[in-house]
Amino acid sequence: MKYEVDQLGFYGRYGGAFIPELLHKNIAELQARYLDLINSQDFQRQFNRLLCDYVGRPSPLYFAKRLSDKYQTKIYLKREDLNHTGSHKINNTIGQILLAKHLGKTRIIAETGAGQHGVATATVAALAGLKCVVYMGEKDIERQAPNVARMKMLGATVKPATSGSKTLKDATNEAIRDWINHPEDTYYIIGSVVGPHPYPDMVARFQSVISEEMMQQLAAQTGRDYPDRIIACIGGGSNAAGAYYHFLDNDNVELVSVEAGGLGIDSGHSAATSVLGTDGVIHASLTKLMQDADGQIIEPYSISAGLDYPGIGPLHAHLISSGRTKVLTANDDEAIKAGYELTRLEGIIPALESAHALAALPKIKFKPDEITVVNLSGRGDKDLATYLKFLNQ
Ligand SMILES: *Cc1c(COP(=O)(O)O)cnc(C)c1O
């Protein structure tokens, strides 16, 4: 595959593992063993069983008739919102908890922004009977109370990150610090296609079940096993990586990535890394990130806590710079509008993150017979309070 990671963990010039010395042993062990472990028959059997019986896969591919009529084309929704815990995040945490068990680890740590990855991690830690600590920015703990409650119910310890912007980036720093202090017994479950090699490749492989199912479902429903276009939102890029994975080398498929424009990409309050980012190292990987002239990270902003991250995964930095993906941005108000549109046309309340992907629809010129798949990464229950502020506008 043209877009596969190389031996050292690079996609083109992006990726790698820029890690502190104290983590070298952990990362080197993962790098040496992950492919053999996750490709083993035993692992695959356990992984697929849990995806089926526990997560509820395959997730449906739904032809959205009224939405299609509105845009005069054919729009399908890949329903990751119907997974156990409400988003695609569980696909990855199931894979990584199995890996942690195979490696003999007894303690799990994770970072979380909106709390979706924290909930998905606390869930699989309970399932595996392992201790779990989730780092979360103090500000996110306030604005995502329902997910904090779920993590506590599941038995996880939620530790606030109180530095910097008190959001996802700071929670990630805290998690890395914890890992450095507990290298022997602890496994770090990273929530997106970010971080040092092999995490981006590993997470993409676990999420690739999305595009694998899409091929089969499209073949059954449309007679052709690929669409003309796939649209996905990008925080770190894991739902997009999973939705694109098996189509990366198929140039007939246009890949559209939607970034959070926040209050507007020129407003200084945005998380549109793909547009505003420049090359640099964040969380142990060389990628595109939002930074000032001194290399200081610019605080990201989005109405959606799951997209509020100043970097993107190295795979996406490579896909963008090679022209394979096309990047659009959706501002807060456009995402809210798109969330209401899907809800009123199809009776599906999308996560605010997924609403950004839907907000791309008015920006695309469709042909009537074209097939577009929107990856509906999660459900919107967690975002109701935010949506309802705009109910009468
Ligand atoms: C976390 C999250 C995202 C953003 O993360 P990616 O790694 O870019 O997929 C998108 N949608 C939902 C529902 C999420 O929970």
The ligand as a Gaussian input file, in Angstrom:
#p B3LYP/6-31G(d) Opt

LIG

0 1
 C      -13.286000      11.481000      19.567000
 C      -14.294000      11.647000      18.527000
 C      -13.971000      12.168000      17.244000
 C      -12.615000      12.699000      16.906000
 O      -11.578000      11.774000      16.980000
 P      -10.934000      11.089000      15.709000
 O       -9.754000      10.377000      16.231000
 O      -10.561000      12.197000      14.747000
 O      -11.937000      10.187000      15.120000
 C      -14.973000      12.220000      16.288000
 N      -16.237000      11.815000      16.564000
 C      -16.581000      11.324000      17.775000
 C      -17.987000      10.908000      18.002000
 C      -15.635000      11.225000      18.790000
 O      -15.992000      10.741000      19.977000

